[in-house]
Amino acid sequence: MFGKVLVANRGEIAVRIIRALDELGVASVAVYSEIDRDAPHVRRAGDAYLLGPAPAAESYLDVERLLEVARASGAEAVHPGYGFLAENAPFARACEEAGIVFIGPPAAAIEAMGSKTRARELMQAAGVPIVPGTTDPVATLDDARRIAREEIGYPVAVKAAGGGGGKGFRVANGDSELPAAFEGAAREGEKFFSDPTVYLERYLDDPRHVEVQVLCDAHGHFLHLGERDCSVQRRHQKLIEESPAPVVDAIEGMRERIGKIATDAARAVDYRGAGTIEGLFQDGEYFFLEMNTRVQVEHCVTEMTTGIDIVKEGIRAAAGEPLSFGQEDVVLRGHAIECRINAEDASKNFAPAPGRIGSYREPAGPGVRVDSGVTAGSEISPMYDPMVSKLIVWDADRERATARMLRALREYEIEGLRTLIPFHTALLQTRQWHDAETCRDLIEDRTWLERLAFPTGDMQPVGDEAAPVTLEQSYTVEVSGRRFDVKVIGPPSGRDARANGSAPASAVRARSAPRRAERKTGAAGGAGGSDTLSSPLQGNMWKVLVEPGATVAEGQLICIIEAMKMENEITAHKAGVVAELPIREGQPIAAGATIAVIRAPEERSRGAGRQDARGYS
């Protein structure tokens, strides 16, 4: 077993891995960006190193810096968690070349499964059923149009070859929608995976999203731990997961059948560690979708139903040890449900809602588990994904587990932040959830979502008085006769604490947390007045699709804002002419900031006349 492991991630998954390392008697090393200095995962680890500024490209994605920290800390292995570099074959190979064990599959397996086109080709050759579509990349829009018309048929899914987690996924219902879908999938593929290559699949109408957990070691063991149902999704990203899958439970022999598909897929690439075979289930047929070559966000529900610690087994496998169980030992007991508690406003079509947490209390009691990486005062930053925590419950069956989840949701207290708790509470009480449907009709029903709106004024941001002050102070210290100049960053000591609102004179720099702009109302973009289209969220302006003077229809796409690793489409709140457009691609935008001023044509003409009469140009 390893003596020390570096955890190359943040948030709840970093805390989860550090806990597993503690139980294995392995020392842990955390890494952090500048805005994560006081994060729970940093305090929880035995040692911690600063990576760099807040942007992921300058911190959590900086391969050279991560390897430098691994060497400096004496870490023998790196655990990537999920996201960031977890499925990055060059990083896995760089670790291997540096003599550091990558806790995950070999780089070759990541490469084989990381390219969805290559994975589909491998699975087809191995006899694993795949969703009808291409196994080669589709180079041009003309090629895509020909394939969609002649080979696959509409509706068609356009997917980034390196995609996953709902990124780089677009649907076209006909020729007119294909250009936007093709361009959107390629754009997200380039942005999130540095690969604009796309391929096409038949888009299945409302299938179940059923995935199988696998664990593999270097001793010839390729085992599955049953399945999870992850069908409740928004924009192809999961919201609720459960195990076992109701549809699989209902068909005799289906669990064994899809389990064999999963282990055959893992064996085809000589897999190691924890991984997930994702598939689509429709009309009694199960199709391979993709393989996630890492631990999944939703691994917790499988741990609850099997009693197997997936994270610890993955670490043992990377250390060269055999898995501690056999296939015959895997028995699913009871039912587990996971709700992702994201900082999002479901009433605004799941718009990201970053901010600072005020008071914070997690639910507890029998059968309740919370995997979180936050505490009171934590900042949910637009720099990273919007997850606050994962709330997981277990009980004897699905009905009882649902009741327990509703109780836990009622107990969960998160002040100062809009989250998905109201959404989960409402959805779990619907007929659709009771009947184990995908709930897609509800999630795509804007009227139903708007009923979940937070009452006006009940979500005041945590202000300056509640936000801790961070000080950066310089000191000279002497340790064992050696002099050191050190910099201390943190809250002021008692004698330096502000009593009258002023910072101590010795502070090099004092920062209080910024106030979060008050959020406007509206589904796609808020109306700051009858003509003003305001941004419903904080983020970066990814793309602007109109120009000043353009005539737009109500609901027409105006721009795309990137926030918390999601693209958010902002549409016109009224028909008219774009009189003002103070936004630029690539620039940050604050919640509440003006995106555009849209006036009726005659109103704009009168305004222009008044302006000219006063001599303005």
Secondary structure, 3 states (H helix, E strand, C coil): CCCEEEECCCHHHHHHHHHHHHHHCCEEEEEEEHHHCCCHHHHHCCEEEEEECCCHHHCCCCHHHHHHHHHHHCCCEEECCCCCCCCCHHHHHHHHHCCCEECCCCHHHHHHHHCHHHHHHHHHHCCCCECCECCCCECCHHHHHHHHHHHHCCCEEEEEEEEECCEEEEEECCHHHHHHHHHHHHHHHHHHHCCCCEEEEECCCCCEEEEEEEEECCCCCEEEEEEEEEEEEECCEEEEEEECCHHHHCCCCHHHHHHHHHHHHHHHCCCCEEEEEEEEEECCEEEEEEEECCCCCCHHHHHHHHCCCHHHHHHHHHCCCCCCCCHHHCCCCCEEEEEEEECEEHHHCCEECCEECCCEECCCCCCEEEEECCCCCCEECCCCCCEEEEEEEEECCHHHHHHHHHHHHHHCEECCCCCCHHHHHHHCCCHHHHCCCCCHHHHCCHHHHHCCCCCCCCCCCCCCCCCCEEEEEEEEEEECCEEEEEEEEECCCCCCCCCCCCCCCCCCEEEECCCCCCCCCCCCCEECCCCEEECCCCEEEEEECCCCCCEECCCCEEEEEEECCEEEEEECCCCEEEEECCCCCCCEECCCCEEEEEECHHHHHHHHHHHHHCCCC
